[in-house]
Amino acid sequence: MRIFDPHVHMSSRTTDDYARMRDAGVRALVEPAFWLGQPRTSVGSFTDYFDSLLGFEPFRAAQFGISHYCALALNPKEANDPRCTGVLDELPRYLVRDGVVAVGEIGYDSLTPAEDTAFAAQLDLAVRHDLPVLVHTPHRDKAVGTRRTLDVIRESGIAPHRVLIDHLNEVTVGLVADSGCWMGFSVYPDTKMSETRTVEILRRHGTDRMLVNSAADWGHSDPLTTRATGEAMLAAGMSGDLVHQVLWSNPVAFYGQSGRLEPAGLCEEETAPATFAGNSLLRGER
Protein backbone atom coordinates (compact mmCIF):
# COMPACT_ATOMS: atom_id res chain seq x y z
CA MET A 1 0.00 0.00 0.00
CA ARG A 2 1.52 3.30 -1.14
CA ILE A 3 0.29 6.42 0.62
CA PHE A 4 0.38 10.18 0.00
CA ASP A 5 -0.98 11.93 3.12
CA PRO A 6 -2.48 15.17 1.76
CA HIS A 7 -2.80 16.89 5.15
CA VAL A 8 -0.53 16.20 8.13
CA HIS A 9 1.30 18.57 10.49
CA MET A 10 4.69 16.92 10.85
CA SER A 11 6.35 19.84 12.62
CA SER A 12 4.28 18.66 15.61
CA ARG A 13 5.43 15.04 15.27
CA THR A 14 8.60 13.11 16.09
CA THR A 15 11.15 11.33 13.95
CA ASP A 16 9.69 8.07 15.26
CA ASP A 17 6.45 9.08 13.53
CA TYR A 18 8.33 9.50 10.26
CA ALA A 19 9.82 6.01 10.67
CA ARG A 20 6.40 4.48 11.41
CA MET A 21 4.85 6.28 8.45
CA ARG A 22 7.56 5.02 6.10
CA ASP A 23 7.02 1.45 7.35
CA ALA A 24 3.25 1.87 6.81
CA GLY A 25 3.72 2.90 3.17
CA VAL A 26 3.74 6.71 3.33
CA ARG A 27 6.03 8.04 0.59
CA ALA A 28 4.83 11.65 0.26
CA LEU A 29 2.87 14.21 2.27
CA VAL A 30 1.66 17.80 2.33
CA GLU A 31 1.99 19.86 5.51
CA PRO A 32 -0.39 22.83 5.54
CA ALA A 33 0.25 25.92 7.65
CA PHE A 34 -1.94 25.88 10.75
CA TRP A 35 -2.43 27.17 14.28
CA LEU A 36 0.23 25.92 16.67
CA GLY A 37 -1.99 26.00 19.76
CA GLN A 38 -0.26 29.10 21.13
CA PRO A 39 -1.11 32.48 19.57
CA ARG A 40 1.67 33.99 17.48
CA THR A 41 2.51 37.55 18.44
CA SER A 42 4.10 38.86 15.25
CA VAL A 43 4.37 38.35 11.52
CA GLY A 44 7.98 37.30 12.03
CA SER A 45 6.89 34.16 13.86
CA PHE A 46 4.93 33.17 10.75
CA THR A 47 7.88 33.71 8.43
CA ASP A 48 10.12 31.63 10.67
CA TYR A 49 7.48 28.89 10.56
CA PHE A 50 7.16 29.09 6.77
CA ASP A 51 10.96 28.90 6.43
CA SER A 52 10.96 25.75 8.57
CA LEU A 53 8.26 24.13 6.40
CA LEU A 54 10.42 24.81 3.35
CA GLY A 55 13.78 23.90 4.87
CA PHE A 56 14.23 21.77 7.95
CA GLU A 57 11.00 19.78 7.76
CA PRO A 58 11.64 18.48 4.21
CA PHE A 59 15.11 17.49 5.41
CA ARG A 60 13.65 15.52 8.32
CA ALA A 61 11.21 13.74 6.00
CA ALA A 62 13.91 12.96 3.42
CA GLN A 63 15.91 11.04 6.02
CA PHE A 64 13.08 8.50 6.01
CA GLY A 65 12.54 8.47 2.24
CA ILE A 66 9.40 10.62 2.37
CA SER A 67 8.81 13.56 0.01
CA HIS A 68 7.62 16.58 2.00
CA TYR A 69 5.62 19.40 0.42
CA CYS A 70 3.71 22.22 2.06
CA ALA A 71 0.73 24.53 1.68
CA LEU A 72 1.18 28.04 3.07
CA ALA A 73 -1.40 30.56 4.26
CA LEU A 74 -2.72 32.65 7.10
CA ASN A 75 -4.95 30.05 8.72
CA PRO A 76 -8.58 30.90 9.58
CA LYS A 77 -8.18 30.91 13.36
CA GLU A 78 -5.32 33.40 13.31
CA ALA A 79 -6.98 35.54 10.66
CA ASN A 80 -8.96 37.01 13.58
CA ASP A 81 -5.84 38.37 15.29
CA PRO A 82 -5.01 41.89 14.05
CA ARG A 83 -1.33 41.25 14.84
CA CYS A 84 -1.29 38.63 12.06
CA THR A 85 -2.89 40.43 9.12
CA GLY A 86 0.52 41.44 7.77
CA VAL A 87 1.09 37.79 6.86
CA LEU A 88 -0.99 38.37 3.73
CA ASP A 89 1.67 40.82 2.54
CA GLU A 90 4.45 38.27 3.11
CA LEU A 91 2.78 35.31 1.39
CA PRO A 92 3.56 36.21 -2.25
CA ARG A 93 7.31 35.76 -1.79
CA TYR A 94 6.69 32.28 -0.36
CA LEU A 95 4.08 31.11 -2.85
CA VAL A 96 6.66 31.17 -5.65
CA ARG A 97 8.82 28.57 -3.88
CA ASP A 98 9.02 25.11 -5.46
CA GLY A 99 8.10 23.23 -2.28
CA VAL A 100 4.75 25.03 -2.02
CA VAL A 101 2.04 23.00 -3.78
CA ALA A 102 -1.06 24.84 -2.56
CA VAL A 103 -2.41 27.80 -0.61
CA GLY A 104 -3.75 26.53 2.68
CA GLU A 105 -5.25 26.00 5.12
CA ILE A 106 -7.68 28.82 4.40
CA GLY A 107 -11.41 29.10 5.01
CA TYR A 108 -13.45 29.46 8.19
CA ASP A 109 -13.06 28.82 11.88
CA SER A 110 -15.66 31.06 13.56
CA LEU A 111 -17.33 32.63 10.47
CA THR A 112 -16.16 36.17 11.26
CA PRO A 113 -15.77 39.19 8.95
CA ALA A 114 -11.99 38.98 9.41
CA GLU A 115 -12.08 35.40 8.15
CA ASP A 116 -14.18 36.54 5.17
CA THR A 117 -11.48 39.04 4.24
CA ALA A 118 -8.57 36.63 4.64
CA PHE A 119 -10.35 33.85 2.76
CA ALA A 120 -11.18 36.03 -0.26
CA ALA A 121 -7.69 37.57 -0.34
CA GLN A 122 -5.97 34.19 -0.31
CA LEU A 123 -8.22 32.71 -2.97
CA ASP A 124 -7.12 35.65 -5.11
CA LEU A 125 -3.46 34.92 -4.28
CA ALA A 126 -4.00 31.30 -5.36
CA VAL A 127 -5.43 32.38 -8.70
CA ARG A 128 -2.61 34.84 -9.30
CA HIS A 129 0.05 32.26 -8.43
CA ASP A 130 -1.69 29.42 -10.30
CA LEU A 131 -1.87 27.21 -7.21
CA PRO A 132 -4.59 24.88 -5.93
CA VAL A 133 -6.23 25.62 -2.58
CA LEU A 134 -6.73 23.58 0.60
CA VAL A 135 -9.82 24.78 2.48
CA HIS A 136 -10.54 24.19 6.17
CA THR A 137 -14.21 23.84 7.10
CA PRO A 138 -15.17 24.88 10.65
CA HIS A 139 -15.62 22.34 13.40
CA ARG A 140 -18.64 24.26 14.73
CA ASP A 141 -21.64 25.14 12.55
CA LYS A 142 -20.09 22.89 9.93
CA ALA A 143 -23.00 22.80 7.48
CA VAL A 144 -23.46 26.58 7.63
CA GLY A 145 -19.71 27.07 7.23
CA THR A 146 -19.51 24.68 4.30
CA ARG A 147 -22.33 26.43 2.45
CA ARG A 148 -20.67 29.78 3.04
CA THR A 149 -17.35 28.33 1.89
CA LEU A 150 -18.89 27.21 -1.40
CA ASP A 151 -20.47 30.65 -1.91
CA VAL A 152 -17.12 32.40 -1.46
CA ILE A 153 -15.38 29.96 -3.80
CA ARG A 154 -17.99 30.61 -6.51
CA GLU A 155 -17.63 34.37 -6.05
CA SER A 156 -13.83 34.17 -6.30
CA GLY A 157 -13.82 32.75 -9.82
CA ILE A 158 -11.31 30.01 -8.98
CA ALA A 159 -11.94 26.78 -10.89
CA PRO A 160 -13.64 24.23 -8.57
CA HIS A 161 -11.28 21.43 -9.62
CA ARG A 162 -8.44 23.44 -8.06
CA VAL A 163 -10.10 23.47 -4.63
CA LEU A 164 -9.93 20.77 -1.94
CA ILE A 165 -12.51 21.22 0.82
CA ASP A 166 -11.36 19.35 3.89
CA HIS A 167 -12.73 18.04 7.20
CA LEU A 168 -15.96 16.90 5.56
CA ASN A 169 -18.37 14.40 7.14
CA GLU A 170 -21.70 12.74 6.46
CA VAL A 171 -23.55 16.04 6.82
CA THR A 172 -21.38 18.10 4.48
CA VAL A 173 -20.10 15.72 1.79
CA GLY A 174 -23.33 15.99 -0.18
CA LEU A 175 -23.04 19.80 -0.22
CA VAL A 176 -19.63 19.58 -1.89
CA ALA A 177 -20.11 16.53 -4.13
CA ASP A 178 -21.93 18.44 -6.89
CA SER A 179 -19.71 21.54 -6.72
CA GLY A 180 -16.79 20.12 -8.70
CA CYS A 181 -14.43 20.66 -5.76
CA TRP A 182 -12.30 17.87 -4.31
CA MET A 183 -13.43 16.36 -1.00
CA GLY A 184 -11.17 15.66 1.98
CA PHE A 185 -11.80 13.52 5.05
CA SER A 186 -9.66 13.79 8.16
CA VAL A 187 -9.47 10.46 9.98
CA TYR A 188 -8.73 11.84 13.42
CA PRO A 189 -9.69 10.15 16.70
CA ASP A 190 -12.65 11.47 18.69
CA THR A 191 -13.19 14.85 17.01
CA LYS A 192 -13.39 14.21 13.26
CA MET A 193 -13.92 11.04 11.17
CA SER A 194 -13.24 7.36 11.90
CA GLU A 195 -12.01 4.79 9.40
CA THR A 196 -15.37 3.00 9.26
CA ARG A 197 -17.37 6.22 8.74
CA THR A 198 -14.98 7.28 5.99
CA VAL A 199 -15.27 3.93 4.23
CA GLU A 200 -19.06 4.15 4.30
CA ILE A 201 -18.91 7.59 2.66
CA LEU A 202 -16.60 6.22 -0.04
CA ARG A 203 -19.00 3.33 -0.65
CA ARG A 204 -21.96 5.71 -1.00
CA HIS A 205 -20.34 8.55 -2.93
CA GLY A 206 -17.56 6.81 -4.84
CA THR A 207 -13.84 7.55 -4.89
CA ASP A 208 -13.55 10.27 -7.55
CA ARG A 209 -12.14 13.53 -6.15
CA MET A 210 -11.91 11.92 -2.70
CA LEU A 211 -8.84 12.31 -0.43
CA VAL A 212 -8.18 10.80 2.99
CA ASN A 213 -5.74 12.37 5.44
CA SER A 214 -4.62 11.96 9.02
CA ALA A 215 -4.49 15.70 9.87
CA ALA A 216 -2.13 14.53 12.64
CA ASP A 217 -0.85 17.39 14.79
CA TRP A 218 -0.11 18.19 18.44
CA GLY A 219 -3.51 16.89 19.53
CA HIS A 220 -4.73 13.34 20.14
CA SER A 221 -4.05 12.11 16.63
CA ASP A 222 -2.36 9.36 14.66
CA PRO A 223 -0.35 9.75 11.41
CA LEU A 224 -1.15 6.13 10.50
CA THR A 225 -4.91 6.57 10.08
CA THR A 226 -4.41 6.75 6.31
CA ARG A 227 -3.07 3.20 6.38
CA ALA A 228 -5.86 2.11 8.73
CA THR A 229 -8.45 3.54 6.32
CA GLY A 230 -6.90 1.66 3.40
CA GLU A 231 -7.09 -1.57 5.39
CA ALA A 232 -10.70 -0.81 6.32
CA MET A 233 -11.52 -0.27 2.63
CA LEU A 234 -10.07 -3.69 1.78
CA ALA A 235 -11.92 -5.31 4.69
CA ALA A 236 -15.17 -3.80 3.36
CA GLY A 237 -14.61 -5.48 -0.01
CA MET A 238 -13.27 -2.49 -1.92
CA SER A 239 -10.55 -3.27 -4.44
CA GLY A 240 -6.86 -2.57 -4.16
CA ASP A 241 -7.19 -0.28 -7.18
CA LEU A 242 -9.71 1.89 -5.32
CA VAL A 243 -7.44 2.02 -2.26
CA HIS A 244 -4.57 3.12 -4.48
CA GLN A 245 -6.76 5.76 -6.10
CA VAL A 246 -7.82 7.30 -2.79
CA LEU A 247 -4.52 7.06 -0.95
CA TRP A 248 -2.13 7.82 -3.81
CA SER A 249 -3.49 8.75 -7.24
CA ASN A 250 -6.02 11.31 -6.05
CA PRO A 251 -3.63 13.40 -3.92
CA VAL A 252 -1.02 13.24 -6.69
CA ALA A 253 -3.63 14.45 -9.20
CA PHE A 254 -4.85 17.28 -6.98
CA TYR A 255 -1.50 18.66 -5.84
CA GLY A 256 0.01 17.90 -9.24
CA GLN A 257 -1.98 20.88 -10.50
CA SER A 258 0.71 23.03 -8.89
CA GLY A 259 3.30 21.71 -11.35
CA ARG A 260 5.67 21.28 -8.41
CA LEU A 261 5.50 17.61 -7.46
CA GLU A 262 8.88 16.03 -8.12
CA PRO A 263 8.48 12.96 -10.37
CA ALA A 264 11.58 11.23 -8.96
CA GLY A 265 10.29 11.51 -5.41
CA LEU A 266 6.91 10.12 -6.43
CA CYS A 267 7.98 7.33 -8.77
CA GLU A 268 11.00 5.75 -7.11
CA GLU A 269 10.03 3.17 -4.53
CA GLU A 270 13.21 3.65 -2.52
CA THR A 271 14.76 7.03 -1.81
CA ALA A 272 18.27 7.34 -0.45
CA PRO A 273 18.28 9.04 2.96
CA ALA A 274 19.55 12.61 2.85
CA THR A 275 22.57 13.80 4.77
CA PHE A 276 22.46 17.16 6.48
CA ALA A 277 25.59 18.50 4.80
CA GLY A 278 24.49 17.43 1.35
CA ASN A 279 20.81 18.16 1.62
CA SER A 280 19.81 20.29 -1.38
CA LEU A 281 16.69 21.51 0.45
CA LEU A 282 18.82 23.37 2.96
CA ARG A 283 20.90 24.89 0.16
CA GLY A 284 17.76 26.56 -1.15
CA GLU A 285 17.42 24.38 -4.24
CA ARG A 286 13.89 23.17 -3.54
ZAMARGU-4260 file (C-alpha; in steps of 0.2 Angstrom, whole numbers, plus 5000, padded with zeros to 4 digits):
<rodrens>
0) 5000/5000/5000 | 5008/5017/4994 | 5001/5032/5003 | 5002/5051/5000 | 4995/5060/5016
5) 4988/5076/5009 | 4986/5084/5026 | 4997/5081/5041 | 5007/5093/5052 | 5023/5085/5054
10) 5032/5099/5063 | 5021/5093/5078 | 5027/5075/5076 | 5043/5066/5080 | 5056/5057/5070
15) 5048/5040/5076 | 5032/5045/5068 | 5042/5047/5051 | 5049/5030/5053 | 5032/5022/5057
20) 5024/5031/5042 | 5038/5025/5031 | 5035/5007/5037 | 5016/5009/5034 | 5019/5014/5016
25) 5019/5034/5017 | 5030/5040/5003 | 5024/5058/5001 | 5014/5071/5011 | 5008/5089/5012
30) 5010/5099/5028 | 4998/5114/5028 | 5001/5130/5038 | 4990/5129/5054 | 4988/5136/5071
35) 5001/5130/5083 | 4990/5130/5099 | 4999/5146/5106 | 4994/5162/5098 | 5008/5170/5087
40) 5013/5188/5092 | 5021/5194/5076 | 5022/5192/5058 | 5040/5187/5060 | 5034/5171/5069
45) 5025/5166/5054 | 5039/5169/5042 | 5051/5158/5053 | 5037/5144/5053 | 5036/5145/5034
50) 5055/5144/5032 | 5055/5129/5043 | 5041/5121/5032 | 5052/5124/5017 | 5069/5119/5024
55) 5071/5109/5040 | 5055/5099/5039 | 5058/5092/5021 | 5076/5087/5027 | 5068/5078/5042
60) 5056/5069/5030 | 5070/5065/5017 | 5080/5055/5030 | 5065/5043/5030 | 5063/5042/5011
65) 5047/5053/5012 | 5044/5068/5000 | 5038/5083/5010 | 5028/5097/5002 | 5019/5111/5010
70) 5004/5123/5008 | 5006/5140/5015 | 4993/5153/5021 | 4986/5163/5036 | 4975/5150/5044
75) 4957/5154/5048 | 4959/5155/5067 | 4973/5167/5067 | 4965/5178/5053 | 4955/5185/5068
80) 4971/5192/5076 | 4975/5209/5070 | 4993/5206/5074 | 4994/5193/5060 | 4986/5202/5046
85) 5003/5207/5039 | 5005/5189/5034 | 4995/5192/5019 | 5008/5204/5013 | 5022/5191/5016
90) 5014/5177/5007 | 5018/5181/4989 | 5037/5179/4991 | 5033/5161/4998 | 5020/5156/4986
95) 5033/5156/4972 | 5044/5143/4981 | 5045/5126/4973 | 5040/5116/4989 | 5024/5125/4990
100) 5010/5115/4981 | 4995/5124/4987 | 4988/5139/4997 | 4981/5133/5013 | 4974/5130/5026
105) 4962/5144/5022 | 4943/5146/5025 | 4933/5147/5041 | 4935/5144/5059 | 4922/5155/5068
110) 4913/5163/5052 | 4919/5181/5056 | 4921/5196/5045 | 4940/5195/5047 | 4940/5177/5041
115) 4929/5183/5026 | 4943/5195/5021 | 4957/5183/5023 | 4948/5169/5014 | 4944/5180/4999
120) 4962/5188/4998 | 4970/5171/4998 | 4959/5164/4985 | 4964/5178/4974 | 4983/5175/4979
125) 4980/5156/4973 | 4973/5162/4956 | 4987/5174/4954 | 5000/5161/4958 | 4992/5147/4948
130) 4991/5136/4964 | 4977/5124/4970 | 4969/5128/4987 | 4966/5118/5003 | 4951/5124/5012
135) 4947/5121/5031 | 4929/5119/5036 | 4924/5124/5053 | 4922/5112/5067 | 4907/5121/5074
140) 4892/5126/5063 | 4900/5114/5050 | 4885/5114/5037 | 4883/5133/5038 | 4901/5135/5036
145) 4902/5123/5022 | 4888/5132/5012 | 4897/5149/5015 | 4913/5142/5009 | 4906/5136/4993
150) 4898/5153/4990 | 4914/5162/4993 | 4923/5150/4981 | 4910/5153/4967 | 4912/5172/4970
155) 4931/5171/4969 | 4931/5164/4951 | 4943/5150/4955 | 4940/5134/4946 | 4932/5121/4957
160) 4944/5107/4952 | 4958/5117/4960 | 4950/5117/4977 | 4950/5104/4990 | 4937/5106/5004
165) 4943/5097/5019 | 4936/5090/5036 | 4920/5084/5028 | 4908/5072/5036 | 4891/5064/5032
170) 4882/5080/5034 | 4893/5091/5022 | 4899/5079/5009 | 4883/5080/4999 | 4885/5099/4999
175) 4902/5098/4991 | 4899/5083/4979 | 4890/5092/4966 | 4901/5108/4966 | 4916/5101/4956
180) 4928/5103/4971 | 4938/5089/4978 | 4933/5082/4995 | 4944/5078/5010 | 4941/5068/5025
185) 4952/5069/5041 | 4953/5052/5050 | 4956/5059/5067 | 4952/5051/5084 | 4937/5057/5093
190) 4934/5074/5085 | 4933/5071/5066 | 4930/5055/5056 | 4934/5037/5060 | 4940/5024/5047
195) 4923/5015/5046 | 4913/5031/5044 | 4925/5036/5030 | 4924/5020/5021 | 4905/5021/5021
200) 4905/5038/5013 | 4917/5031/5000 | 4905/5017/4997 | 4890/5029/4995 | 4898/5043/4985
205) 4912/5034/4976 | 4931/5038/4976 | 4932/5051/4962 | 4939/5068/4969 | 4940/5060/4987
210) 4956/5062/4998 | 4959/5054/5015 | 4971/5062/5027 | 4977/5060/5045 | 4978/5079/5049
215) 4989/5073/5063 | 4996/5087/5074 | 4999/5091/5092 | 4982/5084/5098 | 4976/5067/5101
220) 4980/5061/5083 | 4988/5047/5073 | 4998/5049/5057 | 4994/5031/5052 | 4975/5033/5050
225) 4978/5034/5032 | 4985/5016/5032 | 4971/5011/5044 | 4958/5018/5032 | 4966/5008/5017
230) 4965/4992/5027 | 4946/4996/5032 | 4942/4999/5013 | 4950/4982/5009 | 4940/4973/5023
235) 4924/4981/5017 | 4927/4973/5000 | 4934/4988/4990 | 4947/4984/4978 | 4966/4987/4979
240) 4964/4999/4964 | 4951/5009/4973 | 4963/5010/4989 | 4977/5016/4978 | 4966/5029/4970
245) 4961/5037/4986 | 4977/5035/4995 | 4989/5039/4981 | 4983/5044/4964 | 4970/5057/4970
250) 4982/5067/4980 | 4995/5066/4967 | 4982/5072/4954 | 4976/5086/4965 | 4993/5093/4971
255) 5000/5089/4954 | 4990/5104/4947 | 5004/5115/4956 | 5016/5109/4943 | 5028/5106/4958
260) 5027/5088/4963 | 5044/5080/4959 | 5042/5065/4948 | 5058/5056/4955 | 5051/5058/4973
265) 5035/5051/4968 | 5040/5037/4956 | 5055/5029/4964 | 5050/5016/4977 | 5066/5018/4987
270) 5074/5035/4991 | 5091/5037/4998 | 5091/5045/5015 | 5098/5063/5014 | 5113/5069/5024
275) 5112/5086/5032 | 5128/5092/5024 | 5122/5087/5007 | 5104/5091/5008 | 5099/5101/4993
280) 5083/5108/5002 | 5094/5117/5015 | 5105/5124/5001 | 5089/5133/4994 | 5087/5122/4979
285) 5069/5116/4982
</rodrens>
